[in-house]
Amino acid sequence: MSKLPIAVIGAGLIGKTHIDCALADPDIELVGIADPTPAAAELARAIGVPCFADYPSLLATAKPRGVVVATPNATHARITIDCLEQGAAVLVEKPIADTLDDGRRICDASRATGLPVLVGHQRRHNTIMRKARAIVGAGTLGRPVSATVLCTWLKPRDYFDVAWRRQQGGGPILINLIHDIDLMRFLYGEIESVQAQSSNAVRGFDVEDTAAVVLRFRNGALGTVTVSDATVAPWNWDLSTGEAARFPRQDINAHFYSGTEGSLTLPRLEVWRYRQDQGPAQGWHDPLTMERTAVHTGSPYSEQMRHFAALIEGKEQAVCSALDGLRTLEATLAVTQAAATNTAVALPA
Ligand SMILES: NC(=O)c1ccc[n+]([C@@H]2O[C@H](COP(=O)([O-])OP(=O)(O)OC[C@H]3O[C@@H](n4cnc5c(N)ncnc54)[C@H](O)[C@@H]3O)[C@@H](O)[C@H]2O)c1
């Protein structure tokens, strides 16, 4: 069977991860890279893959059936729509775009061309999240009531040497919190209102370094998230899962989901309930039990690439469609708006 031709546009930090995943997948052939930098040309030479300085040449020459778009946020819409119009399905990195209008244009182009778009919220492909979704979906928690999520850690001083990271849009809300909001939506469904406060008190840059968020879900549950990149703290998804090797793993929880029948912690996948052999749930004087599930872990980026190929072949439905990516972006942008206006923002916008 012939391999599926895939290309990568943007061979920077995350583009290299996608390139490695495509090279490692036995059912995929990496047919080209587009990126104007000398570093990208060097990388392409090293792995023996054609490199193009501009992506229209890549599309015309290499004729990929799927393209990974791993370029800066503001370029996502233009490049994704061009790829779709040239007949290639797209895996676009998160956020789907940097504005809702651009995100909607991607949804429209996917519909018009009949080609799928997968948004790169790779955490959805983590086996921990898949198990968590199965636990919540099976009704183990009963009726979802609350979600408490922490996303706190310290970005090093030199991270801010790059100007855009000190400006609005370059901070932990759009870069990091968007992943946690996406996971909360993955487990609890749509968000219908957002309240938030943000602060730049530690670093004093234009961009926030901290935010506290309250979410109301359509299913009636309430969620809170604290995000800060200015604290010495381990409580966040990256450090607690070790999902990417560049983060040293801590064996702790960062997400806590509670319902009328039980609770779930992540990433340790602990389910807390009253003893099932002693009748219906009683109350806080009765002993709780905890059952922890261990799952096989693998790279969510590799699994995302496998899923992208299956999506192109029409064998699977998108785990994070363009519309899903748009809804996550909408909720995340609402955090910034709610904090700036000190009002609750209703969704969808
Ligand atoms: N899912 C994740 O875990 C994750 C992690 C990091 C970044 N991201 C996302 O990935 C995207 C890229 O981030 P990054 O950190 O890799 O950025 P980066 O700056 O390291 O890399 C971007 C690359 O795109 C290239 N590029 C820019 N415009 C281009 C164009 N028109 N055609 C071809 N190449 C072009 C640049 O030369 C650069 O090499 C962003 O949207 C970011 O939000 C996702």
Ligand as a Chemical Component Dictionary entry (heavy atoms), coordinates in Angstrom:
data_LIG
# 
_chem_comp.id                   LIG 
_chem_comp.type                 NON-POLYMER 
_chem_comp.pdbx_formal_charge   0 
_chem_comp.three_letter_code    LIG 
# 
loop_
_chem_comp_atom.comp_id 
_chem_comp_atom.atom_id 
_chem_comp_atom.alt_atom_id 
_chem_comp_atom.type_symbol 
_chem_comp_atom.charge 
_chem_comp_atom.model_Cartn_x 
_chem_comp_atom.model_Cartn_y 
_chem_comp_atom.model_Cartn_z 
_chem_comp_atom.pdbx_ordinal 
LIG N1  N1  N 0  0.541  22.312 20.384 1  
LIG C1  C1  C 0  1.646  22.675 20.978 2  
LIG O1  O1  O 0  2.116  22.025 21.890 3  
LIG C2  C2  C 0  2.361  23.919 20.510 4  
LIG C3  C3  C 0  3.600  24.252 21.071 5  
LIG C4  C4  C 0  4.256  25.384 20.567 6  
LIG C5  C5  C 0  3.671  26.154 19.570 7  
LIG N2  N2  N 1  2.438  25.808 19.090 8  
LIG C6  C6  C 0  1.816  26.604 18.007 9  
LIG O2  O2  O 0  2.540  26.334 16.811 10 
LIG C7  C7  C 0  2.666  27.513 16.004 11 
LIG C8  C8  C 0  4.148  27.797 15.773 12 
LIG O3  O3  O 0  4.767  28.025 17.013 13 
LIG P1  P1  P 0  6.348  27.768 17.187 14 
LIG O4  O4  O 0  6.617  27.957 18.639 15 
LIG O5  O5  O -1 6.761  26.514 16.532 16 
LIG O6  O6  O 0  6.925  29.024 16.373 17 
LIG P2  P2  P 0  8.389  29.184 15.753 18 
LIG O7  O7  O 0  8.579  30.654 15.638 19 
LIG O8  O8  O 0  9.384  28.368 16.502 20 
LIG O9  O9  O 0  8.254  28.529 14.281 21 
LIG C9  C9  C 0  7.442  29.063 13.257 22 
LIG C10 C10 C 0  8.125  28.747 11.931 23 
LIG O10 O10 O 0  7.227  29.148 10.871 24 
LIG C11 C11 C 0  8.027  29.702 9.815  25 
LIG N3  N3  N 0  7.166  30.527 8.990  26 
LIG C12 C12 C 0  6.613  31.727 9.283  27 
LIG N4  N4  N 0  5.844  32.162 8.253  28 
LIG C13 C13 C 0  5.913  31.188 7.306  29 
LIG C14 C14 C 0  5.343  31.050 5.995  30 
LIG N5  N5  N 0  4.538  31.981 5.486  31 
LIG N6  N6  N 0  5.632  29.933 5.289  32 
LIG C15 C15 C 0  6.435  28.961 5.794  33 
LIG N7  N7  N 0  7.019  29.063 7.032  34 
LIG C16 C16 C 0  6.755  30.150 7.769  35 
LIG C17 C17 C 0  9.125  30.457 10.530 36 
LIG O11 O11 O 0  10.239 30.661 9.691  37 
LIG C18 C18 C 0  9.426  29.512 11.707 38 
LIG O12 O12 O 0  10.454 28.608 11.387 39 
LIG C19 C19 C 0  1.933  28.611 16.774 40 
LIG O13 O13 O 0  0.621  28.693 16.266 41 
LIG C20 C20 C 0  1.904  28.101 18.207 42 
LIG O14 O14 O 0  0.776  28.571 18.945 43 
LIG C21 C21 C 0  1.791  24.715 19.531 44 
# 
loop_
_chem_comp_bond.comp_id 
_chem_comp_bond.atom_id_1 
_chem_comp_bond.atom_id_2 
_chem_comp_bond.value_order 
_chem_comp_bond.pdbx_ordinal 
LIG N1  C1  SING 1  
LIG C1  O1  DOUB 2  
LIG C1  C2  SING 3  
LIG C2  C3  SING 4  
LIG C2  C21 DOUB 5  
LIG C3  C4  DOUB 6  
LIG C4  C5  SING 7  
LIG C5  N2  DOUB 8  
LIG N2  C6  SING 9  
LIG N2  C21 SING 10 
LIG C6  O2  SING 11 
LIG C6  C20 SING 12 
LIG O2  C7  SING 13 
LIG C7  C8  SING 14 
LIG C7  C19 SING 15 
LIG C8  O3  SING 16 
LIG O3  P1  SING 17 
LIG P1  O4  DOUB 18 
LIG P1  O5  SING 19 
LIG P1  O6  SING 20 
LIG O6  P2  SING 21 
LIG P2  O7  DOUB 22 
LIG P2  O8  SING 23 
LIG P2  O9  SING 24 
LIG O9  C9  SING 25 
LIG C9  C10 SING 26 
LIG C10 O10 SING 27 
LIG C10 C18 SING 28 
LIG O10 C11 SING 29 
LIG C11 N3  SING 30 
LIG C11 C17 SING 31 
LIG N3  C12 SING 32 
LIG N3  C16 SING 33 
LIG C12 N4  DOUB 34 
LIG N4  C13 SING 35 
LIG C13 C14 SING 36 
LIG C13 C16 DOUB 37 
LIG C14 N5  SING 38 
LIG C14 N6  DOUB 39 
LIG N6  C15 SING 40 
LIG C15 N7  DOUB 41 
LIG N7  C16 SING 42 
LIG C17 O11 SING 43 
LIG C17 C18 SING 44 
LIG C18 O12 SING 45 
LIG C19 O13 SING 46 
LIG C19 C20 SING 47 
LIG C20 O14 SING 48 
# 
